[in-house]
């Protein structure tokens, strides 16, 4: 199974983000969207609000997983078996 990690702040999710996910779905079995926490930035939306927005957008896409994390994106990639 080929998984890919798509990290970002997604504050807010945009059509550009959605376009990247749609293209990734053509190439990979699973797209893991990682809503990253950056304590040095003040966001428009809370982390929970961004996650809920993304869950609503991708509620019918079983091959999209929404996660959150802070620190290095590579750690999340390894955790979710993204190569």
Sine and cosine of phi, psi and omega as CSV:
sin_phi,cos_phi,sin_psi,cos_psi,sin_omega,cos_omega
0.00,0.00,0.76,-0.65,0.00,-1.00
-0.98,-0.19,0.89,-0.45,0.03,-1.00
-0.92,-0.38,0.48,-0.88,0.06,-1.00
-0.73,-0.69,0.59,-0.81,0.06,-1.00
-0.98,-0.18,0.74,-0.68,0.07,-1.00
-0.88,-0.48,1.00,-0.05,-0.01,-1.00
-1.00,0.04,0.50,-0.86,0.07,-1.00
0.08,-1.00,0.06,-1.00,0.03,-1.00
-1.00,0.06,-0.51,0.86,0.04,-1.00
0.77,0.64,0.77,0.64,-0.11,-0.99
-0.85,-0.52,0.98,0.21,0.06,1.00
-1.00,-0.09,0.15,-0.99,0.14,-0.99
-0.89,0.45,0.66,-0.75,-0.05,-1.00
-0.85,-0.52,0.16,-0.99,0.09,-1.00
-0.89,0.46,-0.52,0.86,0.07,-1.00
-0.89,0.46,-0.69,0.72,0.07,-1.00
-0.87,0.50,-0.70,0.71,-0.04,-1.00
-0.90,0.44,-0.59,0.81,0.03,-1.00
-0.90,0.44,-0.67,0.74,0.03,-1.00
-0.88,0.47,-0.70,0.72,0.00,-1.00
-0.89,0.45,-0.70,0.71,0.00,-1.00
-0.86,0.51,-0.67,0.75,0.03,-1.00
-0.93,0.37,-0.63,0.77,0.01,-1.00
-0.90,0.43,-0.56,0.83,0.01,-1.00
-0.90,0.43,-0.39,0.92,0.06,-1.00
-0.98,0.21,-0.34,0.94,-0.09,-1.00
-0.95,-0.30,-0.42,0.91,-0.12,-0.99
-0.81,-0.58,0.41,-0.91,0.03,-1.00
-0.96,0.28,-0.58,0.82,-0.02,-1.00
-0.62,-0.78,0.67,-0.74,0.09,-1.00
-0.93,-0.37,0.87,-0.50,0.03,-1.00
-0.98,-0.19,0.94,-0.35,0.03,-1.00
-1.00,0.02,0.89,-0.46,-0.04,-1.00
-0.96,-0.27,0.95,-0.32,0.07,-1.00
-0.99,0.15,0.96,-0.29,-0.12,-0.99
-1.00,0.04,0.58,-0.82,0.02,-1.00
-0.99,-0.16,0.85,-0.52,0.04,-1.00
-0.86,-0.50,0.97,-0.23,-0.08,-1.00
-0.92,0.39,-0.25,0.97,0.01,-1.00
-1.00,0.04,-0.08,1.00,0.03,-1.00
-0.92,-0.39,0.61,-0.79,0.14,-0.99
-0.98,-0.17,0.89,-0.47,-0.07,-1.00
-1.00,0.02,0.26,-0.97,0.10,-1.00
-0.97,0.26,-0.63,0.77,-0.04,-1.00
-0.88,-0.47,0.48,-0.88,0.06,-1.00
-0.94,0.33,0.27,-0.96,0.02,-1.00
-0.86,0.51,-0.65,0.76,0.00,-1.00
-0.91,0.41,-0.62,0.79,0.03,-1.00
-0.91,0.42,-0.66,0.75,0.01,-1.00
-0.91,0.42,-0.65,0.76,0.03,-1.00
-0.90,0.44,-0.70,0.72,0.01,-1.00
-0.90,0.44,-0.64,0.77,0.05,-1.00
-0.87,0.49,-0.71,0.70,-0.01,-1.00
-0.92,0.39,-0.63,0.77,0.05,-1.00
-0.88,0.47,-0.62,0.79,0.02,-1.00
-0.92,0.39,-0.69,0.72,-0.01,-1.00
-0.88,0.48,-0.66,0.75,-0.12,-0.99
-0.96,-0.30,0.42,0.91,-0.05,-1.00
-0.89,0.46,-0.42,0.91,0.00,-1.00
-0.98,-0.18,0.14,0.99,-0.01,-1.00
-0.95,-0.33,0.99,-0.16,-0.05,-1.00
-0.95,0.30,-0.27,0.96,-0.01,-1.00
-1.00,-0.07,0.18,0.98,0.08,-1.00
-0.91,-0.41,0.78,-0.62,0.04,-1.00
-0.88,-0.47,0.69,-0.72,0.01,-1.00
-0.95,-0.32,0.82,-0.57,0.04,-1.00
-0.73,-0.68,0.17,-0.99,0.10,-0.99
-0.74,-0.68,0.34,-0.94,0.01,-1.00
-0.12,-0.99,0.26,-0.97,0.12,-0.99
-0.74,-0.67,0.33,-0.94,-0.07,-1.00
0.99,-0.11,-0.53,-0.85,-0.08,-1.00
-0.99,0.14,0.75,-0.66,0.03,-1.00
-0.89,0.45,-0.49,0.87,-0.01,-1.00
-0.88,0.48,-0.55,0.84,0.04,-1.00
-0.90,0.43,-0.65,0.76,0.06,-1.00
-0.92,0.38,-0.62,0.79,0.02,-1.00
-0.87,0.49,-0.71,0.71,0.02,-1.00
-0.92,0.40,-0.64,0.77,0.00,-1.00
-0.88,0.48,-0.58,0.81,-0.06,-1.00
-0.97,-0.24,0.32,0.95,0.09,-1.00
0.84,0.55,0.65,0.76,0.06,-1.00
-1.00,-0.05,0.77,-0.64,-0.04,-1.00
-0.88,-0.47,0.00,0.00,0.00,0.00
